[in-house]
Amino acid sequence: MKAIVCDRWGEPEEVLQVREVPEPVPGRGEVRVRMIASPINPSDLLMVRGQYGRQPPLPATPGFEGVGIVESGSGLLARRVQGRRVAVLNSGSGNWKEYVVIPARQAVPVPKELSDEQAATFFVNPATALVLTRCILQVPTGAWLLQTAAGSTLGRMIIRLGQHFGFRTLNVVRRREQAEELLRLGGTAAVATNDEPLGERVAALTGGEGVYYAVDAVGGAMGSEVVRALGRGGRLIVYGTLAGEPLSVDPRTLMVGQKRIEGFWLSEWVRAQKPWTMLWLFRQIGKLMRDGILVSDISKSYALADIHAAVRQALQPGRQGKVLLRMSQSNEPEA
Ligand SMILES: NC(=O)c1ccc[n+]([C@@H]2O[C@H](COP(=O)([O-])OP(=O)(O)OC[C@H]3O[C@@H](n4cnc5c(N)ncnc54)[C@H](OP(=O)(O)O)[C@@H]3O)[C@@H](O)[C@H]2O)c1
């Protein structure tokens, strides 16, 4: 079968190759899945560059999520998902290949109404958006939530969650056109940092108090500005490092303002959860995807053989929507 493989960490276009590899065979408690599609997420590219929180051994195949059809497996759980279209949660062997083997509990049946494109992006961003806003920060109705990289796929989900659950979003992006677009999407306010200072805008919107809830995926100068924009007792969750640069924080601001900065990493959060919390999460995601809230814009799909064009497109600044790798067509049997 075909798989995307890297033998060393580095720039994705330089190190990713399409290769023929043996088809994997499931062991006890595992399923073999025929992959349909898998997105190129920022975390996949971080792993390829050798900068992810937990690196697999080399040679490695990227692809933390995706959608496929369970073809075979052994054990009770495997029998329950046999023949079903599932979200493929794969933090080990990578999904950018034609067939994968994963533990049966990581094959999550997806609602029939969802297209393959939406099902391919079922977990990483929807779970992060939902857990950050509803489980960790628990943003109250009417409160402001400030978010950076608000035009990202995940940022757009947070805007729709704000509309759905009644919190206000202050959306920070680089470009004016994107700020306007996010207001049309339903963001309560938007700041384009290329032509507007963030601090002044936050002060104007919050009557000088600052915000109490913030999430940052950028770091560097922008993340540091967010720390300054926090109000007394404010809480910032750092969940991405898009700028690749450190935060610069005056410790006095934290001390006097009683502010908190914390990190969030979905894979660590998942490890700490009980099975019923995960079942609740999968159900919530399915429902909120059907309602159009946790959906992803899709930019373009590529065959595995076109991996270099696909990563070029994924790394394009200002790109609208996710880039998918397409391995096969869905032909789920009728239930
Ligand atoms: N901690 C976790 O467990 C977890 C889980 C899921 C996702 N994430 C993180 O969430 C973030 C968003 O993911 P996604 O899949 O939604 O991303 P995406 O759809 O690929 O969008 C990336 C966005 O980041 C913006 N961006 C890139 N570099 C930037 C910079 N230096 N300064 C400001 N903005 C920048 C881009 O803005 P332009 O349009 O201006 O180019 C684009 O809007 C990523 O950092 C990802 O790693 C973390």
The ligand as an SDF file (V2000), in Angstrom:
LIG
                    3D

 48 52  0  0  0  0  0  0  0  0999 V2000
   -3.0800   22.4860   22.0190 N   0  0  0  0  0  0  0  0  0  0  0  0
   -3.8110   21.6410   21.3040 C   0  0  0  0  0  0  0  0  0  0  0  0
   -4.1030   20.5330   21.7640 O   0  0  0  0  0  0  0  0  0  0  0  0
   -4.2950   22.0480   19.9460 C   0  0  0  0  0  0  0  0  0  0  0  0
   -5.2950   21.3060   19.3050 C   0  0  0  0  0  0  0  0  0  0  0  0
   -5.7620   21.7530   18.0560 C   0  0  0  0  0  0  0  0  0  0  0  0
   -5.1840   22.8630   17.4470 C   0  0  0  0  0  0  0  0  0  0  0  0
   -4.1800   23.5210   18.1020 N   0  0  0  0  0  0  0  0  0  0  0  0
   -3.5480   24.7240   17.5250 C   0  0  0  0  0  0  0  0  0  0  0  0
   -4.5680   25.6160   17.1280 O   0  0  0  0  0  0  0  0  0  0  0  0
   -4.0470   26.4910   16.1310 C   0  0  0  0  0  0  0  0  0  0  0  0
   -5.0600   26.6160   15.0000 C   0  0  0  0  0  0  0  0  0  0  0  0
   -5.1830   25.3580   14.3450 O   0  0  0  0  0  0  0  0  0  0  0  0
   -6.0720   25.2320   13.0000 P   0  0  0  0  0  0  0  0  0  0  0  0
   -6.0250   23.8320   12.5330 O   0  0  0  0  0  0  0  0  0  0  0  0
   -7.3890   25.8560   13.2630 O   0  0  0  0  0  0  0  0  0  0  0  0
   -5.2240   26.1780   12.0440 O   0  0  0  0  0  0  0  0  0  0  0  0
   -5.4700   26.5970   10.5290 P   0  0  0  0  0  0  0  0  0  0  0  0
   -6.8870   26.4360   10.1310 O   0  0  0  0  0  0  0  0  0  0  0  0
   -4.4020   25.9370    9.7450 O   0  0  0  0  0  0  0  0  0  0  0  0
   -5.1960   28.1790   10.5510 O   0  0  0  0  0  0  0  0  0  0  0  0
   -3.9740   28.7250   10.9570 C   0  0  0  0  0  0  0  0  0  0  0  0
   -4.2410   30.2070   11.2770 C   0  0  0  0  0  0  0  0  0  0  0  0
   -3.1390   30.7120   11.9930 O   0  0  0  0  0  0  0  0  0  0  0  0
   -2.8520   32.0060   11.5470 C   0  0  0  0  0  0  0  0  0  0  0  0
   -1.4250   32.2270   11.7580 N   0  0  0  0  0  0  0  0  0  0  0  0
   -0.4000   31.4730   11.3030 C   0  0  0  0  0  0  0  0  0  0  0  0
    0.7710   31.9800   11.7250 N   0  0  0  0  0  0  0  0  0  0  0  0
    0.4680   33.0750   12.4570 C   0  0  0  0  0  0  0  0  0  0  0  0
    1.2520   34.0410   13.1590 C   0  0  0  0  0  0  0  0  0  0  0  0
    2.5800   33.9780   13.1860 N   0  0  0  0  0  0  0  0  0  0  0  0
    0.6100   35.0710   13.7890 N   0  0  0  0  0  0  0  0  0  0  0  0
   -0.7330   35.1470   13.7670 C   0  0  0  0  0  0  0  0  0  0  0  0
   -1.5490   34.2510   13.1180 N   0  0  0  0  0  0  0  0  0  0  0  0
   -0.9380   33.2420   12.4830 C   0  0  0  0  0  0  0  0  0  0  0  0
   -3.2360   32.0280   10.0810 C   0  0  0  0  0  0  0  0  0  0  0  0
   -3.5760   33.3530    9.7720 O   0  0  0  0  0  0  0  0  0  0  0  0
   -3.5130   33.9860    8.2820 P   0  0  0  0  0  0  0  0  0  0  0  0
   -4.8740   33.7320    7.6900 O   0  0  0  0  0  0  0  0  0  0  0  0
   -3.2440   35.4330    8.5890 O   0  0  0  0  0  0  0  0  0  0  0  0
   -2.3950   33.2980    7.5360 O   0  0  0  0  0  0  0  0  0  0  0  0
   -4.4750   31.0900   10.0800 C   0  0  0  0  0  0  0  0  0  0  0  0
   -5.6470   31.8350   10.3280 O   0  0  0  0  0  0  0  0  0  0  0  0
   -2.6900   25.8900   15.7110 C   0  0  0  0  0  0  0  0  0  0  0  0
   -1.6660   26.5640   16.3880 O   0  0  0  0  0  0  0  0  0  0  0  0
   -2.7800   24.4610   16.2400 C   0  0  0  0  0  0  0  0  0  0  0  0
   -1.5100   23.8880   16.5020 O   0  0  0  0  0  0  0  0  0  0  0  0
   -3.7270   23.1390   19.3290 C   0  0  0  0  0  0  0  0  0  0  0  0
  1  2  1  0
  2  3  2  0
  2  4  1  0
  4  5  1  0
  4 48  2  0
  5  6  2  0
  6  7  1  0
  7  8  2  0
  8  9  1  0
  8 48  1  0
  9 10  1  0
  9 46  1  0
 10 11  1  0
 11 12  1  0
 11 44  1  0
 12 13  1  0
 13 14  1  0
 14 15  2  0
 14 16  1  0
 14 17  1  0
 17 18  1  0
 18 19  2  0
 18 20  1  0
 18 21  1  0
 21 22  1  0
 22 23  1  0
 23 24  1  0
 23 42  1  0
 24 25  1  0
 25 26  1  0
 25 36  1  0
 26 27  1  0
 26 35  1  0
 27 28  2  0
 28 29  1  0
 29 30  1  0
 29 35  2  0
 30 31  1  0
 30 32  2  0
 32 33  1  0
 33 34  2  0
 34 35  1  0
 36 37  1  0
 36 42  1  0
 37 38  1  0
 38 39  2  0
 38 40  1  0
 38 41  1  0
 42 43  1  0
 44 45  1  0
 44 46  1  0
 46 47  1  0
M  CHG  2   8   1  16  -1
M  END
$$$$
